[in-house]
């Protein structure tokens, strides 16, 4: 697999994990997952992690995975790249894992005394990708092993922070986020 194919495959398979958190921002609001509860004098997650955002983000990511699966042959032929389709377990695991990774990062931020929106370099850029990969390897192990080769994983680790920073700055400029990280 050459570098072009590794980049295309990495972006393709991670797209259902990249989209959910952005969608959750748009659909957010509603009841917080932690119900306002605290632990050790701090909120467990905070108001930014809602049931509606989590559900909507996961649903949109799953629908996107289905659309990508349906178009893999045509898009792959156009790009001259063999693009994988998504088995049912990966359809759910990638977006749900992304949302759970972000929720886990929020939990860690609260435990370290960071307020909602506070930067946590490294964690902010990779939490959702790590969550998506972990859940996908648990739920669709054989597919994940075949798809996330070392070159593809390397691209994911480089591409994800770049995309994360770029989309967050754009969302900030558009007034969708209160901070650019």
VEXLO-117360 format. One record per residue (C-alpha): x, y, z; residue in three letters; residue number from 1. Coordinates in nm, 4 decimals, decimal comma. Each point is the difference from the previous one (the first is absolute). Layout:
<atoms>
ATOM        u        v        w res   n
ATOM        X        Y        Z ALA NUM
...
</atoms>
This chain:
<atoms>
ATOM        u        v        w res   n
ATOM   0,0000   0,0000   0,0000 UNK   1
ATOM   0,1561   0,3317  -0,1073 UNK   2
ATOM  -0,0295   0,3253   0,1960 UNK   3
ATOM  -0,2894   0,1332  -0,2085 UNK   4
ATOM  -0,2018  -0,3164   0,0557 UNK   5
ATOM   0,0843  -0,0005   0,3726 UNK   6
ATOM  -0,1220   0,3586   0,0353 UNK   7
ATOM  -0,3197  -0,0651  -0,1962 UNK   8
ATOM  -0,0796  -0,3211   0,1905 UNK   9
ATOM   0,0765   0,1620   0,3370 UNK  10
ATOM  -0,2283   0,2944  -0,0714 UNK  11
ATOM  -0,2706  -0,2295  -0,1431 UNK  12
ATOM  -0,0137  -0,2390   0,2940 UNK  13
ATOM   0,0267   0,2727   0,2623 UNK  14
ATOM  -0,2604   0,2316  -0,1516 UNK  15
ATOM  -0,2832  -0,1663   0,1991 UNK  16
ATOM   0,2066   0,0766   0,3124 UNK  17
ATOM   0,1006   0,3520  -0,1054 UNK  18
ATOM  -0,3520   0,1266  -0,0658 UNK  19
ATOM  -0,1946  -0,0882   0,3197 UNK  20
ATOM   0,1565   0,2535   0,2377 UNK  21
ATOM  -0,0493   0,2793  -0,2519 UNK  22
ATOM  -0,3625  -0,1022  -0,0471 UNK  23
ATOM  -0,0473  -0,0212   0,3764 UNK  24
ATOM   0,0977   0,3668   0,0291 UNK  25
ATOM  -0,2762   0,0898  -0,2460 UNK  26
ATOM  -0,2592  -0,2246   0,1663 UNK  27
ATOM   0,1186   0,0574   0,3559 UNK  28
ATOM  -0,1947   0,1397   0,2835 UNK  29
ATOM  -0,2510  -0,1901   0,1991 UNK  30
ATOM   0,0520  -0,2139   0,3045 UNK  31
ATOM   0,3625  -0,0544   0,1089 UNK  32
ATOM   0,1072  -0,3639   0,0231 UNK  33
ATOM   0,1185   0,0503   0,3573 UNK  34
ATOM  -0,3328   0,1583   0,0986 UNK  35
ATOM   0,1903   0,2802   0,1750 UNK  36
ATOM   0,1565  -0,2393   0,2505 UNK  37
ATOM   0,3415   0,0600   0,1492 UNK  38
ATOM   0,2806  -0,2211   0,1216 UNK  39
ATOM   0,2690   0,1325   0,2290 UNK  40
ATOM  -0,1543   0,3465  -0,0150 UNK  41
ATOM   0,0189   0,0183  -0,3810 UNK  42
ATOM  -0,2497  -0,0798  -0,2717 UNK  43
ATOM   0,0395  -0,3526  -0,1307 UNK  44
ATOM  -0,0133   0,1089  -0,3647 UNK  45
ATOM  -0,1594   0,3433  -0,0293 UNK  46
ATOM  -0,2780   0,1575  -0,2016 UNK  47
ATOM   0,1826  -0,0505  -0,3313 UNK  48
ATOM  -0,0611  -0,3765  -0,0041 UNK  49
ATOM  -0,3672  -0,0561  -0,0695 UNK  50
ATOM  -0,2132  -0,2988  -0,0868 UNK  51
ATOM  -0,1324   0,1754  -0,3112 UNK  52
ATOM   0,3459   0,0892  -0,1314 UNK  53
ATOM   0,1333  -0,3499   0,0683 UNK  54
ATOM  -0,2955  -0,1726  -0,1638 UNK  55
ATOM  -0,0137   0,2324  -0,2996 UNK  56
ATOM   0,3766  -0,0118  -0,0556 UNK  57
ATOM   0,0038  -0,3795   0,0166 UNK  58
ATOM  -0,2986  -0,0295  -0,2333 UNK  59
ATOM   0,1446   0,2357  -0,2617 UNK  60
ATOM   0,3371  -0,1791   0,0142 UNK  61
ATOM  -0,1716  -0,3370  -0,0484 UNK  62
ATOM  -0,2055   0,1270  -0,2943 UNK  63
ATOM   0,3179   0,1441  -0,1513 UNK  64
ATOM   0,1720  -0,3401   0,0339 UNK  65
ATOM  -0,2913  -0,1619  -0,1850 UNK  66
ATOM   0,0191   0,2614  -0,2774 UNK  67
ATOM   0,3757  -0,0504  -0,0265 UNK  68
ATOM  -0,0483  -0,3772  -0,0224 UNK  69
ATOM  -0,2532   0,0414  -0,2788 UNK  70
ATOM   0,2312   0,2279  -0,1972 UNK  71
ATOM   0,3352  -0,1707   0,0730 UNK  72
ATOM   0,0228  -0,1768  -0,3356 UNK  73
ATOM  -0,0788   0,3050  -0,2114 UNK  74
ATOM   0,2144   0,2427   0,2013 UNK  75
ATOM   0,2822  -0,2519   0,0208 UNK  76
ATOM  -0,0059  -0,0525  -0,3773 UNK  77
ATOM   0,0089   0,3759  -0,0563 UNK  78
ATOM   0,2992   0,0395   0,2318 UNK  79
ATOM   0,1593  -0,3301  -0,1065 UNK  80
ATOM   0,0080  -0,1066   0,3654 UNK  81
ATOM  -0,1537  -0,3069   0,1610 UNK  82
ATOM  -0,2372   0,1470   0,2586 UNK  83
ATOM  -0,1429  -0,2209   0,2732 UNK  84
ATOM  -0,3667  -0,0324   0,0810 UNK  85
ATOM  -0,1151   0,0059   0,3605 UNK  86
ATOM  -0,1414  -0,3082   0,1730 UNK  87
ATOM  -0,2983   0,0655   0,2306 UNK  88
ATOM   0,2140  -0,0066   0,3154 UNK  89
ATOM   0,2341   0,2666  -0,1408 UNK  90
ATOM  -0,2968   0,2091  -0,1175 UNK  91
ATOM  -0,0936   0,0397   0,3663 UNK  92
ATOM   0,3410  -0,0279   0,1682 UNK  93
ATOM   0,1775   0,2806  -0,1863 UNK  94
ATOM  -0,2469   0,2811   0,0778 UNK  95
ATOM  -0,1005  -0,1285   0,3445 UNK  96
ATOM   0,3651  -0,0522   0,0924 UNK  97
ATOM   0,0762   0,3557  -0,1101 UNK  98
ATOM  -0,2761   0,1345   0,2224 UNK  99
ATOM   0,1080  -0,2178   0,2943 UNK 100
ATOM   0,3624   0,1079  -0,0453 UNK 101
ATOM  -0,1082   0,3633   0,0171 UNK 102
ATOM  -0,2133  -0,0698   0,3072 UNK 103
ATOM   0,2955  -0,1749   0,1644 UNK 104
ATOM   0,2201   0,3013  -0,0724 UNK 105
ATOM  -0,2600   0,2267   0,1588 UNK 106
ATOM   0,0083  -0,2197   0,3097 UNK 107
ATOM   0,3818   0,0274   0,0127 UNK 108
ATOM  -0,0174   0,3767  -0,0473 UNK 109
ATOM  -0,2382   0,0354   0,2948 UNK 110
ATOM   0,2218  -0,2211   0,2170 UNK 111
ATOM   0,3015   0,2207  -0,0784 UNK 112
ATOM  -0,1915   0,3172   0,0867 UNK 113
ATOM  -0,0481   0,1262  -0,3544 UNK 114
ATOM  -0,3236   0,1790  -0,0742 UNK 115
ATOM  -0,2199  -0,0572  -0,3048 UNK 116
ATOM   0,1800   0,1232  -0,3087 UNK 117
ATOM   0,3432   0,0049   0,1646 UNK 118
ATOM   0,2804  -0,1283  -0,2167 UNK 119
ATOM   0,1635  -0,3345   0,0690 UNK 120
ATOM   0,2639  -0,0337  -0,2741 UNK 121
ATOM   0,0344  -0,3495  -0,1419 UNK 122
ATOM  -0,3110  -0,1325   0,1675 UNK 123
ATOM  -0,2249   0,2471  -0,1826 UNK 124
ATOM   0,1374  -0,1007  -0,3378 UNK 125
ATOM   0,0018  -0,3780   0,0375 UNK 126
ATOM  -0,2654  -0,0982   0,2568 UNK 127
ATOM  -0,2726  -0,0767  -0,2515 UNK 128
ATOM   0,2351  -0,1824  -0,2395 UNK 129
ATOM   0,1357  -0,2215   0,2766 UNK 130
ATOM  -0,3539  -0,0736   0,1220 UNK 131
ATOM  -0,1125  -0,0848  -0,3533 UNK 132
ATOM   0,2968  -0,2272  -0,0625 UNK 133
ATOM  -0,0329  -0,1797   0,3347 UNK 134
ATOM  -0,3710  -0,0686  -0,0410 UNK 135
ATOM   0,0475  -0,1039  -0,3618 UNK 136
ATOM   0,2764  -0,2438   0,0887 UNK 137
ATOM  -0,2265  -0,1427   0,2719 UNK 138
ATOM  -0,3093  -0,0225  -0,2203 UNK 139
ATOM   0,1423  -0,0783  -0,3448 UNK 140
ATOM   0,3433  -0,1419   0,0737 UNK 141
ATOM   0,0704  -0,1814  -0,3268 UNK 142
ATOM  -0,1163   0,2940  -0,2121 UNK 143
ATOM   0,2002   0,2442   0,2133 UNK 144
ATOM   0,3153  -0,2110  -0,0280 UNK 145
ATOM  -0,0365  -0,0190  -0,3787 UNK 146
ATOM  -0,0883   0,3689  -0,0391 UNK 147
ATOM   0,2149   0,1814   0,2550 UNK 148
ATOM   0,3399  -0,1073  -0,1252 UNK 149
ATOM   0,3069   0,1698   0,1470 UNK 150
ATOM   0,0196   0,2553  -0,2854 UNK 151
ATOM  -0,3714   0,0812   0,0388 UNK 152
ATOM   0,0340   0,0342   0,3784 UNK 153
ATOM   0,3021   0,2280  -0,0461 UNK 154
ATOM  -0,2008   0,2231  -0,2331 UNK 155
ATOM  -0,2896   0,0047   0,2493 UNK 156
ATOM   0,2354   0,1141   0,2786 UNK 157
ATOM   0,1367   0,2818  -0,2175 UNK 158
ATOM  -0,3187   0,0960  -0,1864 UNK 159
ATOM  -0,2358   0,0051   0,2986 UNK 160
ATOM   0,1624   0,2874   0,1944 UNK 161
ATOM   0,0303   0,2072  -0,3189 UNK 162
ATOM  -0,3663  -0,0518  -0,0888 UNK 163
ATOM  -0,1085   0,0571   0,3589 UNK 164
ATOM   0,1765   0,3334   0,0322 UNK 165
ATOM  -0,1160   0,1141  -0,3451 UNK 166
ATOM  -0,3674  -0,0841   0,0557 UNK 167
ATOM  -0,0015   0,1509   0,3497 UNK 168
ATOM   0,1500   0,3268  -0,1212 UNK 169
ATOM  -0,2592   0,0103  -0,2801 UNK 170
ATOM  -0,2827  -0,0699   0,2474 UNK 171
ATOM   0,1324   0,2773   0,2256 UNK 172
ATOM   0,0095   0,2487  -0,2884 UNK 173
ATOM  -0,3549  -0,0998  -0,0956 UNK 174
ATOM  -0,1174   0,0610   0,3565 UNK 175
ATOM  -0,0809  -0,3671   0,0648 UNK 176
ATOM   0,2612  -0,0389   0,2746 UNK 177
ATOM   0,1103   0,2314   0,2802 UNK 178
ATOM   0,3680  -0,0922  -0,0305 UNK 179
ATOM   0,2195  -0,0968  -0,2975 UNK 180
ATOM   0,1243  -0,3342   0,1395 UNK 181
</atoms>
